[in-house]
């Protein structure tokens, strides 16, 4: 074991937090809350370090004579404007939220549109490379949900509306399945770290 102290600390903290969740022990409750507060603070510090590192790389790319990135000044300018506005107005300001939402929503919509087109193209390539009924189902479902989302398939008939509503609920089931898979994977990874089977903190 290369780092016994780090392993012991990680296992102890993990067991304390889990015990505080599952067993109503008064002594563990303040310790658990303190440890979780430390974890949130460390995540915030890591995020700030990542932001500083990103700005540093973009600044070096902007000043580089060989490989200039013309998007770097835009990124740095937008970051500074957002930072100053957030510090002055605070995130609770309705005006600040309105501006951020008016910028964020079109960007997210554009990204979703690109993802939709990529899914259709991937479906055609999948059928071309590997023919099978699953490839056909994937491509057909991608095209069908694009048509439903565009509003082309819409009638006032109760039967068709019920069918369209059912098709709208299918992606929700798939999304919940993905979330359950992520939760189970996180649980297994956490248990492995607690029991020392994996030690990402030891380098």
C-alpha positions as CSV (number, residue, x, y, z in Angstrom):
1,X,0.0,0.0,0.0
2,X,1.7,3.1,-1.2
3,X,-0.2,5.7,0.8
4,X,-1.5,4.1,4.0
5,X,-2.4,7.4,5.6
6,X,-4.4,8.6,2.7
7,X,-6.2,5.2,2.4
8,X,-7.0,5.3,6.2
9,X,-8.4,8.9,6.0
10,X,-10.5,8.1,2.9
11,X,-11.9,5.0,4.4
12,X,-12.6,6.6,7.8
13,X,-14.4,9.6,6.3
14,X,-16.4,7.5,4.0
15,X,-17.6,5.2,6.8
16,X,-18.4,8.2,9.1
17,X,-20.5,9.8,6.4
18,X,-22.3,6.6,5.5
19,X,-22.9,5.8,9.2
20,X,-24.3,9.3,9.8
21,X,-26.8,8.7,7.0
22,X,-28.0,5.2,8.0
23,X,-27.7,5.3,11.8
24,X,-29.2,8.0,14.0
25,X,-26.1,8.5,16.1
26,X,-26.0,12.0,17.6
27,X,-22.2,12.1,17.8
28,X,-21.7,11.5,14.1
29,X,-24.2,14.1,12.9
30,X,-22.1,17.2,13.5
31,X,-19.0,15.4,12.2
32,X,-20.8,14.4,9.0
33,X,-22.1,17.9,8.4
34,X,-18.6,19.3,8.9
35,X,-17.0,16.8,6.5
36,X,-19.6,17.5,3.9
37,X,-19.0,21.3,4.3
38,X,-15.3,20.7,3.8
39,X,-16.0,18.7,0.7
40,X,-18.2,21.4,-0.8
41,X,-15.5,24.0,-0.1
42,X,-12.9,21.8,-1.7
43,X,-15.1,21.4,-4.8
44,X,-15.5,25.2,-5.0
45,X,-11.7,25.7,-4.7
46,X,-11.1,23.1,-7.4
47,X,-13.6,24.8,-9.7
48,X,-11.9,28.2,-9.2
49,X,-8.5,26.5,-10.0
50,X,-10.0,25.1,-13.1
51,X,-11.4,28.5,-14.2
52,X,-8.0,30.2,-13.5
53,X,-6.2,27.4,-15.5
54,X,-8.7,27.9,-18.4
55,X,-8.2,31.7,-18.5
56,X,-4.5,31.2,-18.3
57,X,-4.5,28.8,-21.3
58,X,-6.7,31.2,-23.3
59,X,-4.5,34.1,-22.5
60,X,-1.4,32.3,-23.7
61,X,-3.2,31.2,-26.8
62,X,-4.3,34.8,-27.5
63,X,-0.7,36.1,-27.1
64,X,0.9,33.2,-29.1
65,X,2.2,34.3,-32.5
66,X,2.3,30.8,-34.0
67,X,-1.2,29.5,-33.1
68,X,-3.6,32.3,-32.4
69,X,-7.1,31.4,-31.3
70,X,-9.5,34.2,-32.2
71,X,-12.1,32.8,-29.8
72,X,-9.9,33.3,-26.8
73,X,-10.5,37.1,-26.5
74,X,-14.2,36.5,-26.8
75,X,-14.1,33.9,-24.0
76,X,-12.0,36.1,-21.7
77,X,-14.1,39.1,-22.3
78,X,-17.4,37.2,-21.7
79,X,-16.0,35.7,-18.6
80,X,-14.9,39.1,-17.1
81,X,-18.2,40.7,-18.0
82,X,-20.1,37.8,-16.4
83,X,-17.9,37.8,-13.3
84,X,-18.2,41.6,-12.7
85,X,-21.9,41.6,-13.3
86,X,-22.3,38.6,-11.0
87,X,-20.3,40.3,-8.2
88,X,-22.1,43.7,-8.6
89,X,-25.7,42.5,-9.2
90,X,-25.4,39.2,-7.4
91,X,-26.9,36.0,-9.0
92,X,-30.2,36.7,-7.2
93,X,-30.8,39.8,-9.4
94,X,-33.7,39.3,-11.8
95,X,-32.0,41.3,-14.5
96,X,-28.8,39.3,-14.3
97,X,-30.8,36.1,-14.4
98,X,-32.8,37.3,-17.4
99,X,-29.6,38.2,-19.4
100,X,-27.9,34.9,-18.5
101,X,-31.1,32.9,-19.5
102,X,-31.5,34.8,-22.8
103,X,-27.9,33.8,-23.7
104,X,-27.9,30.3,-22.2
105,X,-31.2,29.0,-23.7
106,X,-30.3,29.7,-27.4
107,X,-26.9,28.1,-26.9
108,X,-28.4,25.0,-25.3
109,X,-31.1,24.8,-28.0
110,X,-28.4,25.0,-30.8
111,X,-26.4,22.3,-29.1
112,X,-29.5,20.1,-28.9
113,X,-30.2,20.7,-32.6
114,X,-26.6,19.7,-33.5
115,X,-26.9,16.5,-31.3
116,X,-30.2,15.6,-33.0
117,X,-28.6,15.9,-36.5
118,X,-25.6,13.9,-35.4
119,X,-27.8,11.2,-34.1
120,X,-29.6,10.9,-37.4
121,X,-26.3,10.8,-39.3
122,X,-24.9,8.2,-36.8
123,X,-28.0,6.1,-37.4
124,X,-27.4,6.1,-41.2
125,X,-23.8,5.2,-40.7
126,X,-24.7,2.5,-38.2
127,X,-27.1,0.8,-40.8
128,X,-24.4,1.1,-43.5
129,X,-21.7,-0.5,-41.3
130,X,-23.7,-3.0,-39.3
131,X,-27.0,-4.0,-40.6
132,X,-29.6,-5.3,-38.2
133,X,-33.0,-4.6,-36.7
134,X,-31.5,-2.6,-33.7
135,X,-29.8,-0.2,-36.2
136,X,-33.1,0.3,-38.0
137,X,-34.9,0.9,-34.6
138,X,-32.3,3.4,-33.6
139,X,-32.6,5.4,-36.8
140,X,-36.4,5.2,-36.9
141,X,-36.7,6.4,-33.3
142,X,-34.3,9.3,-33.9
143,X,-36.3,10.5,-37.0
144,X,-39.6,9.9,-35.2
145,X,-38.6,12.0,-32.2
146,X,-37.3,14.8,-34.4
147,X,-40.6,14.9,-36.2
148,X,-42.5,14.9,-32.9
149,X,-40.3,17.6,-31.4
150,X,-40.7,19.8,-34.5
151,X,-44.5,19.8,-34.1
152,X,-45.2,18.3,-37.6
153,X,-47.0,15.3,-36.0
154,X,-49.8,17.0,-34.2
155,X,-53.5,16.4,-34.5
156,X,-56.6,17.1,-32.4
157,X,-57.6,13.5,-32.5
158,X,-57.7,12.0,-29.0
159,X,-56.2,8.7,-30.1
160,X,-53.3,10.3,-31.9
161,X,-52.7,12.7,-29.1
162,X,-52.6,9.8,-26.7
163,X,-50.1,8.0,-28.9
164,X,-47.9,11.1,-29.2
165,X,-48.1,11.6,-25.4
166,X,-47.0,8.0,-24.9
167,X,-44.0,8.5,-27.3
168,X,-43.1,11.7,-25.4
169,X,-42.9,9.7,-22.2
170,X,-40.6,7.1,-23.6
171,X,-37.4,9.3,-23.5
172,X,-38.2,10.1,-19.8
173,X,-38.1,6.4,-19.0
174,X,-34.8,6.1,-20.9
175,X,-33.4,9.2,-19.0
176,X,-34.4,7.6,-15.7
177,X,-32.7,4.4,-16.6
178,X,-29.5,6.4,-17.4
179,X,-29.7,8.2,-14.0
180,X,-30.2,4.8,-12.2
181,X,-27.1,3.5,-14.0
182,X,-25.1,6.5,-13.1
183,X,-26.2,6.2,-9.5
184,X,-25.3,2.5,-9.3
185,X,-22.0,3.2,-10.9
186,X,-21.3,6.0,-8.4
187,X,-22.3,3.8,-5.5
188,X,-20.0,0.9,-6.6
189,X,-17.1,3.3,-7.2
190,X,-17.7,4.9,-3.7
191,X,-17.8,1.5,-2.1
192,X,-14.6,0.5,-3.8
193,X,-12.8,3.7,-2.6
194,X,-14.2,3.2,0.9
195,X,-12.9,-0.4,1.1
196,X,-9.6,0.5,-0.5
197,X,-10.0,-1.5,-3.7
198,X,-9.5,1.7,-5.7
199,X,-7.3,4.6,-4.5
200,X,-7.5,7.6,-6.9
201,X,-6.1,9.9,-4.2
202,X,-2.8,8.0,-4.0
203,X,-1.6,9.2,-7.4
